[in-house]
Amino acid sequence: MAIIALKAWYLAQYKPIKQVIQHPCTLRLSRNSLLKTGLRADFLDDHLEVEGSDWFQLYLSGKTVEFYIQGSGTYVVSNIDLVSQEIYFTKSTSISGLQPIIYYSPQTHHQAANEAITATLTTIIENLATRSRIPLTLEVTPRISGSPLRLSNSQFSKINKSLLLIADVTPIESITTDDRHELLIDSKVCVELGYGIQTKDNGQILLLTQERADLSGTLPFDMAGYKQLSFTDAKQLGKSLPKLIDMMLQRYSLV
C-alpha cells in the first residue's frame, strides 16, 4: 500500500494558515492513528535532520512546539521517538487560526465617542502598516439606522477569528431602578460583545468608554477581567489607545 504523506508546518510565531502553507513543509508524516484529542504518526524525514532542527531543540528544552498538519488542524508535539521515527501530537487551539483583523463594534448613539474611536483606530492601523510583518485590517460592523442587528455567518466568523475585538461601551442612557442609577450601552454592541466573550479569551477583548458628564450611574454587569480604557476626548484617546493596542498585540509578535 502506498504511503500518503501528510505535510506539517512548524508554527514558530503567529502567521495566518493560508500564508503558512505557501512555504515548504517542515515535516512529512505518515499517519498511524487519529484520535479526538491527538494524532500518532511516523515522520518520513531523516532522523538526523529532525534531531538537528531548531524546533526539536526547543522541544528538548521543554518549550511548546506547535505544528499545523495538513487537513487536520493545529497540534502540539507531546512525544518523539527518534529511533522508531514516531511522533505523538495533542490537538491544540492555535492563534495561527486567527485572521489579521481588528474587529470594532461601534455604538451610534453618542457620535463624539464613535468618531473619536473610528478615527484613532484608522490611524493606528495605518501606522502598524509600516511596522507590522503582517498587514492588519480594521473590520467595522455596519450599522443601519432603525434596523435590527442581523449578524451574518461571515461576521460571526470575523469576530471569532479576529486578533482583537474592540467594543464601544460608552453609555447611551441612564435609568433608575430600585433607587439605583444604571447605565445602558448599545444593545447591538452587547450582542457582538456577548458572542466575543464566548469565543475569545480575555486578552483579545478591549472595552472603550468615553466618560459622559451628562449621565451618572454604573453598568449593570461586571467586566473587571477584561482590558478597559476610559477617555474624556479624542486627544486623550489618541495618546492612550495606540500603546494599549501595541501591548495587546505583543502575543502575536507582529512588530
Secondary structure, 3 states (H helix, E strand, C coil): CCCCCEEEEECCCCCCHHHHCCCCCCEEEEEEEECCCEEEEEECCCHHHHHCCHHHHHHHCCCCCEEEECCCEEEEEEEEECCCCEEEEEECCCHHHCEEEEEEECCCCCHHHHHHHHHHHHHHHHHHCCCCCCCCEEEECCCCCCCCCCCCHHHHHHHHHEEEEEEECCCCEEEEECCEEEEECCHHHHHHHHHHHHHCCHHHEEEEEECCCCCCCECCCCCCCCEEEEECCHHHHHHHHHHHHHHHHHHHCCC
